[in-house]
Amino acid sequence: MANHLTPSELADVTGMKRREVIAKCMQMGVPIFQGRVDKTLFMASLKEMQGEPADELHSHPQIAEAS
């Protein structure tokens, strides 16, 4: 299967709705280039986002110290 999918195709693969995929891309900073999304980047970003604690500032000591 191709690695660069349309939001509709990616929605089918992930079990999400098309609008959800687009919203997640915007939220995670995953680019939609020429109407296509890199599936590997999307899945990795989604997995990382779901694994992160709600308060990201305290989970990254370097960021917390710089504040």
C-alpha positions as CSV (number, residue, x, y, z in Angstrom):
1,M,0.0,0.0,0.0
2,A,1.1,3.6,-0.7
3,N,2.7,5.6,2.0
4,H,1.1,9.0,1.0
5,L,-2.6,8.8,1.4
6,T,-5.5,11.2,1.0
7,P,-7.2,12.1,4.3
8,S,-10.2,9.9,3.2
9,E,-7.9,6.9,2.5
10,L,-6.1,7.5,5.8
11,A,-9.4,7.7,7.6
12,D,-10.3,4.3,6.2
13,V,-7.0,2.8,7.3
14,T,-7.2,4.3,10.9
15,G,-11.0,3.9,11.5
16,M,-11.3,7.7,11.9
17,K,-13.5,10.1,10.1
18,R,-11.9,12.3,7.4
19,R,-12.4,15.5,9.4
20,E,-10.8,13.8,12.4
21,V,-7.7,13.0,10.3
22,I,-7.4,16.6,9.1
23,A,-7.9,18.0,12.6
24,K,-5.3,15.6,14.0
25,C,-2.8,16.6,11.2
26,M,-3.3,20.3,12.1
27,Q,-3.0,19.5,15.9
28,M,0.1,17.4,15.5
29,G,1.8,19.5,12.8
30,V,1.7,16.7,10.2
31,P,1.7,18.4,6.8
32,I,-1.0,17.7,4.1
33,F,1.0,18.2,0.9
34,Q,-0.9,18.3,-2.4
35,G,-3.8,16.6,-0.7
36,R,-1.8,13.7,0.7
37,V,-0.6,12.8,4.2
38,D,2.5,10.7,5.0
39,K,0.9,7.7,6.7
40,T,4.1,6.7,8.6
41,L,4.5,10.2,10.0
42,F,0.8,10.5,10.9
43,M,0.8,7.1,12.7
44,A,4.0,7.9,14.6
45,S,2.8,11.3,15.6
46,L,-0.6,9.9,16.7
47,K,1.1,7.2,18.8
48,E,3.4,9.8,20.4
49,M,0.6,12.2,21.1
50,Q,-1.5,9.4,22.8
51,G,1.5,8.4,24.9
52,E,2.3,11.9,26.1
53,P,1.0,13.1,29.5
54,A,-1.7,15.8,29.5
55,D,0.8,18.4,30.9
56,E,3.7,18.2,28.4
57,L,5.6,21.0,30.1
58,H,6.4,18.9,33.2
59,S,7.4,15.9,31.1
60,H,10.3,17.8,29.5
61,P,12.7,19.1,32.1
62,Q,14.7,21.2,29.7
63,I,11.6,23.1,28.7
64,A,10.4,23.5,32.3
65,E,13.8,24.9,33.3
66,A,13.8,27.4,30.4
67,S,10.5,28.8,31.4
